[in-house]
């Protein structure tokens, strides 16, 4: 079982999928949901603009941050969307991530929420992704 605030999780999914659409001029967007026994990881992968993992990856979930490549596009935003998503997921004892193989190579944004099961920790191991 997983106990969540449905509205908050829906918001996170919508935001990640909406961003994948906004920053992908072509290609596919894949949404994957699975279980690993103690948690439910959700991945949103795209073939969009990607990002520099060293420069942007650690900052995406900070307030008002917008990646270098994003600033050159005519896409509106405040830089608060995925920050709010991080807060919603952390309130569920989960964690978020963003990975990319580089500029022009797409990206993956995801989150993981722990299951409520005997033998499982309430917080998700930060090394999982």
DSSP file (Angstrom, degrees, kcal/mol; ACC not computed):
  #  RESIDUE AA STRUCTURE BP1 BP2  ACC     N-H-->O    O-->H-N    N-H-->O    O-->H-N    TCO  KAPPA ALPHA  PHI   PSI    X-CA   Y-CA   Z-CA
    1    1 A X              0   0    0      0, 0.0   115,-3.8     0, 0.0     2,-0.4   0.000 360.0 360.0 360.0 147.0    0.0    0.0    0.0
    2    2 A X        -     0   0    0    113,-0.2     2,-0.6     2,-0.0   113,-0.1  -0.998 360.0-153.8-130.7 129.2    1.1    3.6   -0.6
    3    3 A X        +     0   0    0     -2,-0.4     2,-0.3   111,-0.3   111,-0.1  -0.906  29.5 155.5-106.2 120.4   -0.6    6.4    1.1
    4    4 A X        -     0   0    0     -2,-0.6     2,-1.0   109,-0.0     3,-0.1  -0.928  53.5-107.1-139.2 161.4   -0.5    9.7   -0.7
    5    5 A X     >  -     0   0    0     -2,-0.3     4,-2.3     1,-0.2     3,-0.5  -0.836  36.4-154.4 -85.3 104.1   -2.2   13.0   -1.1
    6    6 A X  H  > S+     0   0    0     -2,-1.0     4,-2.5     1,-0.3     5,-0.2   0.851  88.9  52.8 -54.3 -41.5   -3.7   12.3   -4.5
    7    7 A X  H  > S+     0   0    0      1,-0.2     4,-2.0     2,-0.2    -1,-0.3   0.902 110.5  47.4 -63.0 -41.5   -3.9   16.0   -5.5
    8    8 A X  H  > S+     0   0    0     -3,-0.5     4,-2.1     2,-0.2    -2,-0.2   0.913 113.3  46.7 -68.1 -42.9   -0.2   16.6   -4.7
    9    9 A X  H  X S+     0   0    0     -4,-2.3     4,-2.6     2,-0.2    -2,-0.2   0.894 111.2  52.5 -67.6 -38.6    1.0   13.5   -6.6
   10   10 A X  H  X S+     0   0    0     -4,-2.5     4,-2.8    -5,-0.3    -1,-0.2   0.904 107.9  52.7 -60.5 -41.0   -1.2   14.4   -9.6
   11   11 A X  H  X S+     0   0    0     -4,-2.0     4,-2.7     2,-0.2    -2,-0.2   0.924 109.5  48.2 -60.2 -45.7    0.4   17.9   -9.5
   12   12 A X  H  X S+     0   0    0     -4,-2.1     4,-2.6     2,-0.2     5,-0.3   0.940 113.2  47.2 -61.8 -48.4    3.9   16.4   -9.6
   13   13 A X  H  X S+     0   0    0     -4,-2.6     4,-2.6     1,-0.2     5,-0.3   0.935 113.2  48.6 -59.1 -46.7    3.0   14.1  -12.5
   14   14 A X  H  X S+     0   0    0     -4,-2.8     4,-3.0     1,-0.2     5,-0.2   0.919 112.4  48.9 -60.1 -44.7    1.4   16.9  -14.4
   15   15 A X  H  X S+     0   0    0     -4,-2.7     4,-2.5     2,-0.2    -2,-0.2   0.932 113.3  45.2 -63.2 -47.0    4.3   19.2  -13.9
   16   16 A X  H  X S+     0   0    0     -4,-2.6     4,-2.0     2,-0.2    -1,-0.2   0.912 117.4  44.5 -64.9 -42.2    7.0   16.6  -14.9
   17   17 A X  H  X S+     0   0    0     -4,-2.6     4,-2.2    -5,-0.3    -2,-0.2   0.919 112.5  52.0 -68.2 -43.1    5.0   15.5  -18.0
   18   18 A X  H  X S+     0   0    0     -4,-3.0     4,-2.7    -5,-0.3    -2,-0.2   0.910 110.5  48.6 -59.5 -43.5    4.2   19.1  -19.0
   19   19 A X  H  X S+     0   0    0     -4,-2.5     4,-2.3     2,-0.2    -1,-0.2   0.903 108.5  53.7 -63.2 -41.1    7.9   20.0  -18.8
   20   20 A X  H  < S+     0   0    0     -4,-2.0    -2,-0.2     1,-0.2    -1,-0.2   0.908 112.4  44.6 -59.9 -41.3    8.8   17.0  -20.9
   21   21 A X  H >< S+     0   0    0     -4,-2.2     3,-1.4     1,-0.2    -2,-0.2   0.943 113.0  50.4 -67.2 -48.1    6.3   18.2  -23.5
   22   22 A X  H 3< S+     0   0    0     -4,-2.7    -2,-0.2     1,-0.3    -1,-0.2   0.850 115.8  41.5 -59.5 -36.7    7.4   21.8  -23.4
   23   23 A X  T 3< S+     0   0    0     -4,-2.3    26,-2.3    -5,-0.2     2,-0.5   0.145 100.7  79.6-104.0  19.7   11.1   21.0  -23.8
   24   24 A X    <   -     0   0    0     -3,-1.4    24,-0.1    24,-0.3    -1,-0.1  -0.940  47.2-179.6-127.6 108.9   10.8   18.3  -26.4
   25   25 A X  S    S-     0   0    0     -2,-0.5     2,-0.3    22,-0.1    -1,-0.1   0.740  76.4  -4.3 -76.2 -23.0   10.3   19.5  -30.0
   26   26 A X  S    S+     0   0    0     21,-0.2    21,-0.3     2,-0.1     2,-0.1  -0.925  95.9  58.1-156.0 175.7   10.2   15.9  -31.2
   27   27 A X  S    S-     0   0    0     -2,-0.3     2,-0.3    19,-0.1    -3,-0.1  -0.388  78.7 -52.3  92.5-169.7   10.5   12.3  -30.0
   28   28 A X        -     0   0    0     -2,-0.1    19,-0.5    20,-0.0     2,-0.4  -0.702  31.0-147.6-110.0 159.2    8.7   10.3  -27.4
   29   29 A X  E     -A   46   0A   0     -2,-0.3     2,-0.5    17,-0.2    17,-0.2  -0.998  18.4-163.4-123.7 127.0    7.9   10.8  -23.8
   30   30 A X  E     -A   45   0A   0     15,-2.6    15,-2.8    -2,-0.4     2,-0.5  -0.942   7.3-163.9-117.8 129.7    7.7    7.7  -21.6
   31   31 A X  E     -A   44   0A   0     -2,-0.5     2,-0.4    13,-0.2    13,-0.2  -0.960  12.8-173.8-112.1 124.5    6.1    7.5  -18.2
   32   32 A X  E     -A   43   0A   0     11,-2.7    11,-2.6    -2,-0.5     2,-0.4  -0.970   9.3-179.3-123.8 132.6    7.1    4.4  -16.1
   33   33 A X  E     +A   42   0A   0     -2,-0.4     2,-0.3     9,-0.2     9,-0.2  -0.999  19.4 146.9-128.5 131.0    5.7    3.4  -12.8
   34   34 A X        -     0   0    0      7,-1.7     2,-0.4    -2,-0.4     7,-0.3  -0.849  37.5-121.5-147.1-178.5    6.9    0.3  -11.0
   35   35 A X        -     0   0    0     -2,-0.3     5,-0.2     5,-0.2    -2,-0.0  -0.996   8.4-168.3-132.9 143.3    7.5   -1.2   -7.5
   36   36 A X        -     0   0    0      3,-2.1     4,-0.1    -2,-0.4     2,-0.1   0.152  62.2 -92.4-112.1  17.5   10.8   -2.4   -6.1
   37   37 A X  S    S+     0   0    0      2,-0.4     3,-0.1     1,-0.1    83,-0.1  -0.237 120.4  35.3 103.2 -44.1    9.2   -4.0   -3.0
   38   38 A X  S    S+     0   0    0      1,-0.2    77,-2.8    -2,-0.1     2,-0.3   0.424 120.5  29.5-120.7  -2.6    9.5   -1.1   -0.6
   39   39 A X  E     - B   0 114A   0     75,-0.3    -3,-2.1    77,-0.1     2,-0.5  -0.972  63.5-129.3-153.1 164.2    9.0    1.9   -2.9
   40   40 A X  E     - B   0 113A   0     73,-2.9    73,-1.5    -2,-0.3     2,-0.3  -0.909  25.0-164.3-120.7 100.8    7.2    3.1   -6.1
   41   41 A X  E     - B   0 112A   0     -2,-0.5    -7,-1.7    -7,-0.3     2,-0.4  -0.677   1.2-164.2 -84.1 140.5    9.6    4.9   -8.5
   42   42 A X  E     -AB  33 111A   0     69,-3.3    69,-2.1    -2,-0.3     2,-0.4  -0.994   5.9-168.9-124.3 128.1    8.0    7.0  -11.3
   43   43 A X  E     -AB  32 110A   0    -11,-2.6   -11,-2.7    -2,-0.4     2,-0.5  -0.959  12.8-167.7-121.9 135.1   10.1    8.1  -14.2
   44   44 A X  E     -AB  31 109A   0     65,-2.6    65,-2.3    -2,-0.4     2,-0.4  -0.958  18.1-176.0-119.8 109.4    9.3   10.6  -17.0
   45   45 A X  E     +AB  30 108A   0    -15,-2.8   -15,-2.6    -2,-0.5     2,-0.3  -0.859   3.7 176.0-110.0 139.9   11.8   10.3  -19.8
   46   46 A X  E     -AB  29 107A   0     61,-2.6    61,-0.7    -2,-0.4   -17,-0.2  -0.846  37.1-133.9-133.6 172.5   11.9   12.5  -22.9
   47   47 A X        +     0   0    0    -19,-0.5    59,-0.2   -21,-0.3   -21,-0.2  -0.149  69.5 119.3-114.2  34.1   14.0   13.1  -26.0
   48   48 A X  S    S-     0   0    0     59,-0.1    58,-1.5   -24,-0.1   -24,-0.3   0.345  82.3 -50.5 -85.1-148.3   14.1   16.8  -25.5
   49   49 A X        -     0   0    0    -26,-2.3    55,-4.1    56,-0.2    56,-0.3   0.656  69.1-163.8 -70.3 -18.4   16.7   19.5  -25.0
   50   50 A X        -     0   0    0     53,-0.3     2,-0.3    54,-0.3    53,-0.2  -0.068   9.5-120.4  62.1-169.5   18.5   17.7  -22.1
   51   51 A X        -     0   0    0     55,-0.4     2,-0.8    51,-0.3    51,-0.3  -0.986  22.5 -87.4-163.0 164.1   20.9   19.5  -19.8
   52   52 A X     >> -     0   0    0     -2,-0.3     4,-3.2    50,-0.2     5,-1.0  -0.719  38.0-154.7 -78.3 109.2   24.4   19.6  -18.5
   53   53 A X  I  >>S+     0   0    0     -2,-0.8     5,-0.5     1,-0.2     4,-0.5   0.863  88.9  47.3 -59.1 -40.2   24.2   17.3  -15.5
   54   54 A X  I  45S+     0   0    0      3,-0.1     4,-0.3     1,-0.1    -1,-0.2   0.914 121.8  34.1 -69.2 -41.6   27.1   18.9  -13.6
   55   55 A X  I  45S+     0   0    0      2,-0.1    -2,-0.2     1,-0.1    -1,-0.1   0.915 135.1  18.5 -82.0 -44.5   25.9   22.5  -14.0
   56   56 A X  I >X5S+     0   0    0     -4,-3.2     4,-1.5     2,-0.1     3,-1.4   0.814 104.6  77.5 -99.1 -35.2   22.1   22.1  -13.9
   57   57 A X  I 3<<S+     0   0    0     -5,-1.0     4,-0.3    -4,-0.5     3,-0.3   0.825  98.3  43.0 -51.3 -45.3   21.3   18.8  -12.4
   58   58 A X  T 34<S+     0   0    0     -5,-0.5    -1,-0.3    -4,-0.3     3,-0.2   0.699 117.0  48.6 -75.5 -18.3   21.9   19.7   -8.7
   59   59 A X  T X4 S+     0   0    0     -3,-1.4     3,-2.4     1,-0.2     6,-0.2   0.652  81.3  89.8 -98.1 -16.7   20.1   23.0   -9.1
   60   60 A X  T 3< S+     0   0    0     -4,-1.5    22,-0.2     1,-0.3     5,-0.2   0.804  88.5  50.9 -54.3 -33.2   16.8   22.1  -10.8
   61   61 A X  T 3  S+     0   0    0     -4,-0.3    -1,-0.3    -3,-0.2     2,-0.2   0.249  90.7 100.4 -94.2  14.0   15.0   21.5   -7.6
   62   62 A X  S X  S-     0   0    0     -3,-2.4     3,-1.4     1,-0.1    21,-0.2  -0.650  87.6 -83.3 -93.7 155.6   16.0   24.9   -6.0
   63   63 A X  T 3  S-     0   0    0      1,-0.2    17,-0.2    -2,-0.2    -1,-0.1  -0.315 107.0  -2.8 -58.4 135.2   13.7   27.9   -5.9
   64   64 A X  T 3  S+     0   0    0     15,-0.9     2,-0.4     1,-0.2    -1,-0.2   0.532  91.6 144.9  64.3  11.7   13.6   30.1   -9.1
   65   65 A X    <   +     0   0    0     -3,-1.4     2,-0.4    14,-0.8    -1,-0.2  -0.667  22.0 177.5 -84.8 133.6   16.3   28.0  -10.9
   66   66 A X        -     0   0    0     -2,-0.4     5,-0.1    12,-0.1    -6,-0.0  -0.999  33.9-108.4-131.1 132.3   15.9   27.6  -14.7
   67   67 A X     >  -     0   0    0     -2,-0.4     4,-1.6     1,-0.1   -16,-0.0  -0.074  26.3-111.9 -58.6 157.5   18.6   25.7  -16.6
   68   68 A X  H  > S+     0   0    0      1,-0.2     4,-0.6     2,-0.2     3,-0.3   0.917 118.1  47.2 -56.1 -47.3   21.0   27.5  -19.0
   69   69 A X  H >4 S+     0   0    0      1,-0.2     3,-0.9     2,-0.2     4,-0.4   0.853 107.3  57.8 -65.3 -35.4   19.4   26.0  -22.1
   70   70 A X  H >4 S+     0   0    0      1,-0.2     3,-1.5     2,-0.2     5,-0.4   0.862  96.5  62.7 -63.7 -37.5   15.9   26.8  -20.9
   71   71 A X  H 3< S+     0   0    0     -4,-1.6    -1,-0.2     1,-0.3    -2,-0.2   0.758  99.0  55.4 -62.9 -24.2   16.7   30.5  -20.7
   72   72 A X  T << S+     0   0    0     -3,-0.9    -1,-0.3    -4,-0.6     2,-0.2   0.580  97.0  80.2 -85.3  -9.5   17.4   30.7  -24.4
   73   73 A X  S <  S-     0   0    0     -3,-1.5     2,-1.1    -4,-0.4   -50,-0.0  -0.595  87.0-119.9 -93.8 157.3   13.9   29.2  -25.3
   74   74 A X        +     0   0    0     -2,-0.2     2,-0.5     2,-0.0    -3,-0.1  -0.448  67.4 131.0 -94.0  62.6   10.7   31.2  -25.3
   75   75 A X        -     0   0    0     -2,-1.1     2,-0.1    -5,-0.4    -2,-0.1  -0.969  53.7-131.7-115.6 123.3    9.0   29.1  -22.6
   76   76 A X        +     0   0    0     -2,-0.5     2,-0.2     2,-0.0    -2,-0.0  -0.418  45.2 127.3 -73.5 148.1    7.4   30.9  -19.8
   77   77 A X        -     0   0    0     -2,-0.1    -2,-0.0     1,-0.1   -11,-0.0  -0.849  51.0-138.0 171.2 157.7    8.1   29.9  -16.2
   78   78 A X        -     0   0    0     -2,-0.2    -1,-0.1   -13,-0.0   -12,-0.1   0.595  48.4-113.9-102.7 -15.4    9.2   31.1  -12.8
   79   79 A X  S    S+     0   0    0    -15,-0.1   -15,-0.9   -16,-0.1   -14,-0.8   0.656  93.4 100.8  85.5  16.4   11.5   28.3  -11.8
   80   80 A X     >  +     0   0    0    -16,-0.2     4,-2.7   -17,-0.2     5,-0.2   0.647  53.4  84.8-104.1 -19.5    9.2   27.2   -9.0
   81   81 A X  H  > S+     0   0    0      1,-0.2     4,-1.8     2,-0.2     5,-0.1   0.916  98.2  33.0 -54.1 -56.9    7.4   24.2  -10.5
   82   82 A X  H  > S+     0   0    0      2,-0.2     4,-2.1     1,-0.2    -1,-0.2   0.726 114.0  61.3 -79.7 -17.8    9.8   21.4   -9.8
   83   83 A X  H  > S+     0   0    0      2,-0.2     4,-1.9   -21,-0.2    -1,-0.2   0.941 107.4  45.2 -63.7 -47.0   10.9   23.1   -6.5
   84   84 A X  H  X S+     0   0    0     -4,-2.7     4,-2.4     1,-0.2    -2,-0.2   0.893 110.3  55.2 -62.7 -40.1    7.3   22.7   -5.4
   85   85 A X  H  X S+     0   0    0     -4,-1.8     4,-2.5    -5,-0.2     5,-0.2   0.915 105.8  51.7 -59.0 -43.3    7.3   19.1   -6.7
   86   86 A X  H  X S+     0   0    0     -4,-2.1     4,-2.7     1,-0.2    -1,-0.2   0.918 109.6  49.6 -59.8 -43.4   10.3   18.3   -4.6
   87   87 A X  H  X S+     0   0    0     -4,-1.9     4,-1.8     2,-0.2    -2,-0.2   0.908 110.6  49.8 -63.1 -42.3    8.6   19.7   -1.5
   88   88 A X  H  X S+     0   0    0     -4,-2.4     4,-0.5     2,-0.2    -2,-0.2   0.924 113.9  45.0 -62.0 -44.8    5.4   17.6   -2.2
   89   89 A X  H ><>S+     0   0    0     -4,-2.5     5,-2.3     1,-0.2     3,-1.2   0.908 111.2  52.1 -68.8 -41.7    7.4   14.4   -2.7
   90   90 A X  H ><5S+     0   0    0     -4,-2.7     3,-1.8     1,-0.3    -1,-0.2   0.839 102.3  60.2 -63.2 -31.5    9.6   15.0    0.4
   91   91 A X  H 3<5S+     0   0    0     -4,-1.8    -1,-0.3     1,-0.3    -2,-0.2   0.715 103.6  52.0 -66.5 -19.5    6.4   15.5    2.4
   92   92 A X  T <<5S-     0   0    0     -3,-1.2    22,-0.5    -4,-0.5    -1,-0.3   0.178 124.8-107.2 -97.6  14.0    5.6   11.9    1.4
   93   93 A X  T < 5S+     0   0    0     -3,-1.8    31,-1.3     1,-0.2    -3,-0.2   0.740  85.7 115.0  65.6  25.0    9.0   10.8    2.7
   94   94 A X      < -     0   0    0     -5,-2.3     2,-0.3    29,-0.2    19,-0.2  -0.318  55.7-131.9-107.8-166.9   10.2   10.3   -0.9
   95   95 A X  E     -C  112   0A   0     17,-1.5    17,-2.1    -2,-0.1     2,-0.3  -0.969   6.8-141.4-147.6 161.5   12.8   12.0   -3.1
   96   96 A X  E     -C  111   0A   0     -2,-0.3     2,-0.3    15,-0.2    15,-0.2  -0.769  16.0-174.2-118.9 163.8   13.1   13.4   -6.6
   97   97 A X  E     -C  110   0A   0     13,-2.1    13,-2.2    -2,-0.3     2,-0.3  -0.986  14.8-158.7-153.3 162.6   15.8   13.4   -9.3
   98   98 A X  E     +C  109   0A   0     -2,-0.3     2,-0.3    11,-0.2    11,-0.2  -0.969  19.1 173.0-142.3 127.7   16.8   14.8  -12.7
   99   99 A X  E     +C  108   0A   0      9,-2.6     9,-2.7    -2,-0.3     2,-0.3  -0.971   4.3 170.9-135.2 151.3   19.3   13.1  -15.0
  100  100 A X        -     0   0    0     -2,-0.3   -47,-0.2     7,-0.2     7,-0.2  -0.981  36.2-137.4-154.1 149.6   20.5   13.7  -18.5
  101  101 A X  S    S-     0   0    0      5,-0.5     2,-0.2     1,-0.3     6,-0.1   0.469  77.9 -70.8 -85.5  -2.3   23.3   12.4  -20.8
  102  102 A X  S >  S-     0   0    0      4,-0.5     3,-2.1   -51,-0.3    -1,-0.3  -0.705  75.2 -28.7 138.1 173.2   23.9   16.0  -21.9
  103  103 A X  T 3  S+     0   0    0      1,-0.3   -53,-0.3   -53,-0.2   -54,-0.1  -0.343 127.6  13.2 -59.5 130.4   22.5   18.9  -23.9
  104  104 A X  T 3  S+     0   0    0    -55,-4.1    -1,-0.3    -2,-0.1   -54,-0.3   0.463 105.2  95.3  83.4   2.6   20.3   17.6  -26.8
  105  105 A X  S <  S-     0   0    0     -3,-2.1    -4,-0.3   -56,-0.3   -56,-0.2   0.142  87.3-114.1-114.6  19.0   20.1   14.1  -25.4
  106  106 A X        -     0   0    0    -58,-1.5    -4,-0.5   -59,-0.2    -5,-0.5  -0.074  29.4-120.4  77.5 179.1   16.9   14.2  -23.5
  107  107 A X  E     -B   46   0A   0    -61,-0.7   -61,-2.6   -57,-0.2     2,-0.4  -0.968   2.9-136.3-154.1 166.8   16.3   13.9  -19.8
  108  108 A X  E     -BC  45  99A   0     -9,-2.7    -9,-2.6    -2,-0.3     2,-0.4  -0.992  15.8-176.5-131.4 125.2   14.6   11.9  -17.0
  109  109 A X  E     +BC  44  98A   0    -65,-2.3   -65,-2.6    -2,-0.4     2,-0.3  -0.962  22.8 153.4-114.4 138.9   12.8   13.5  -14.1
  110  110 A X  E     -BC  43  97A   0    -13,-2.2   -13,-2.1    -2,-0.4     2,-0.3  -0.949  28.0-155.2-155.7 174.5   11.4   11.2  -11.5
  111  111 A X  E     -BC  42  96A   0    -69,-2.1   -69,-3.3    -2,-0.3     2,-0.4  -0.976   8.2-149.3-151.7 161.3   10.4   10.6   -8.0
  112  112 A X  E     -BC  41  95A   0    -17,-2.1   -17,-1.5    -2,-0.3     2,-0.4  -1.000   6.8-166.9-137.8 137.6   10.0    7.7   -5.6
  113  113 A X  E     -B   40   0A   0    -73,-1.5   -73,-2.9    -2,-0.4   -19,-0.1  -0.982  26.4-116.9-124.4 134.1    7.6    7.2   -2.7
  114  114 A X  E     -B   39   0A   0    -22,-0.5  -111,-0.3    -2,-0.4   -75,-0.3  -0.379  24.1-126.7 -71.0 147.7    8.0    4.5   -0.1
  115  115 A X        -     0   0    0    -77,-2.8     2,-1.2  -113,-0.1  -113,-0.2  -0.595  20.2-118.5 -84.9 153.1    5.3    1.8    0.3
  116  116 A X        +     0   0    0   -115,-3.8     2,-0.3    -2,-0.2     6,-0.1  -0.782  63.1 134.5 -94.4  94.2    3.7    1.2    3.7
  117  117 A X    >   -     0   0    0     -2,-1.2     3,-1.8     3,-0.1     2,-0.1  -0.982  62.4 -96.2-140.3 149.5    4.8   -2.4    4.3
  118  118 A X  T 3  S+     0   0    0     -2,-0.3     3,-0.1     1,-0.3    -2,-0.0  -0.439 112.0  25.2 -64.1 136.8    6.3   -4.3    7.2
  119  119 A X  T 3  S+     0   0    0      1,-0.3     2,-0.4    -2,-0.1    -1,-0.3   0.394  99.8 110.0  88.6  -3.2   10.0   -4.5    6.9
  120  120 A X    <   -     0   0    0     -3,-1.8    -1,-0.3   -83,-0.1    -3,-0.1  -0.875  69.0-122.7-107.8 138.4   10.3   -1.3    4.8
  121  121 A X        -     0   0    0     -2,-0.4    -6,-0.1     2,-0.1    -4,-0.1  -0.452  16.4-130.4 -71.3 149.1   11.7    1.9    6.0
  122  122 A X  S    S+     0   0    0     -2,-0.1    -8,-0.3    -8,-0.1     2,-0.3   0.815  92.3  62.8 -71.9 -29.6    9.4    4.9    5.8
  123  123 A X  S    S-     0   0    0    -10,-0.1     2,-0.3     1,-0.0   -29,-0.2  -0.750  89.9-117.8 -99.0 146.5   12.1    7.0    4.1
  124  124 A X        -     0   0    0    -31,-1.3     2,-0.2    -2,-0.3    -2,-0.1  -0.621  31.4-106.1 -83.9 136.7   13.5    6.1    0.7
  125  125 A X    >   -     0   0    0     -2,-0.3     3,-1.6     1,-0.2    -1,-0.1  -0.443  24.2-140.1 -60.5 124.9   17.2    5.3    0.4
  126  126 A X  T 3  S+     0   0    0      1,-0.3    -1,-0.2    -2,-0.2    -2,-0.0   0.665  97.4  64.6 -65.9 -16.6   18.8    8.2   -1.3
  127  127 A X  T 3  S+     0   0    0      2,-0.0    -1,-0.3     0, 0.0     2,-0.2   0.623  83.9  93.7 -82.8 -11.8   21.0    5.9   -3.4
  128  128 A X    <         0   0    0     -3,-1.6   -16,-0.1     1,-0.1    -4,-0.0  -0.553 360.0 360.0 -79.4 143.6   18.1    4.4   -5.2
  129  129 A X              0   0    0     -2,-0.2    -1,-0.1   -88,-0.0    -3,-0.0   0.301 360.0 360.0-166.2 360.0   16.9    5.8   -8.6
